[in-house]
């Protein structure tokens, strides 16, 4: 009964939309993670300590995680599930 009411009120999100959203998120994260090597490689030339390398690589991973460019303030990535529902999240 409760689900029927929620469905009538358009309060439920169709499974296919959730799957599509999660697939898009996973693809974006995968693409960004695979790009870390080529993005940080030029900055690692001449680095002498593992700590410096870790700082650079960690900064890049954080940028991906929080959906921003390295060194910039994090910003939410809006995902529109349908016309009436807006879901913001951080990558």
C-alpha positions in Angstrom: 0.0 0.0 0.0 2.8 2.4 1.0 4.7 1.8 -2.2 1.6 2.3 -4.4 1.1 5.7 -2.7 4.7 6.7 -3.1 4.6 5.6 -6.8 1.5 7.7 -7.3 3.2 10.6 -5.7 6.3 10.0 -7.9 8.4 9.6 -4.8 10.0 6.4 -6.0 13.0 6.4 -8.3 12.8 3.8 -11.1 15.5 1.1 -10.8 16.7 1.7 -14.4 17.4 5.4 -13.5 19.4 4.4 -10.4 21.4 1.9 -12.5 22.0 4.4 -15.2 23.2 7.0 -12.7 25.5 4.6 -10.9 26.9 3.4 -14.3 27.7 7.0 -15.3 29.4 7.6 -11.9 31.5 4.5 -12.2 32.5 5.3 -15.8 33.5 8.8 -14.8 35.6 7.7 -11.8 37.2 4.9 -13.8 38.2 7.4 -16.6 39.6 9.9 -14.2 41.5 7.3 -12.2 43.1 5.8 -15.4 44.2 9.3 -16.3 46.2 9.9 -13.1 49.4 8.4 -14.5 49.7 10.6 -17.5 48.5 13.6 -15.6 51.1 13.4 -12.8 54.0 11.9 -14.6 55.5 15.2 -15.8 55.3 16.6 -12.3 57.1 13.6 -10.9 60.3 14.1 -13.0 63.1 14.9 -10.7 61.3 14.1 -7.5 63.7 12.5 -5.1 61.6 11.3 -2.2 58.6 9.0 -1.9 56.9 11.5 0.4 56.9 14.1 -2.4 55.5 11.6 -4.9 52.8 10.6 -2.4 51.8 14.2 -1.9 51.4 14.8 -5.6 49.5 11.6 -6.3 47.3 12.0 -3.2 46.4 15.5 -4.3 45.3 14.2 -7.7 43.3 11.4 -6.1 41.6 13.9 -3.8 40.8 16.1 -6.8 39.1 13.1 -8.5 37.3 12.1 -5.2 35.9 15.6 -4.6 35.1 16.4 -8.3 37.5 19.3 -8.7 40.8 20.2 -10.3 43.9 19.7 -8.1 44.3 22.8 -5.9 40.8 24.1 -6.4 37.8 24.2 -4.1 35.5 21.1 -4.3 32.3 21.5 -6.2 29.3 19.2 -6.3 28.4 17.5 -9.5 24.7 17.7 -10.2 22.9 14.6 -11.4 19.3 14.9 -12.6 17.4 11.7 -12.1 14.2 13.1 -13.5 12.5 16.5 -13.8 11.4 16.6 -10.2 14.3 15.1 -8.4 17.8 16.6 -8.2 20.6 14.7 -6.4 24.0 16.4 -5.8 27.0 14.4 -4.8 30.8 14.6 -4.7 33.0 12.4 -6.8 
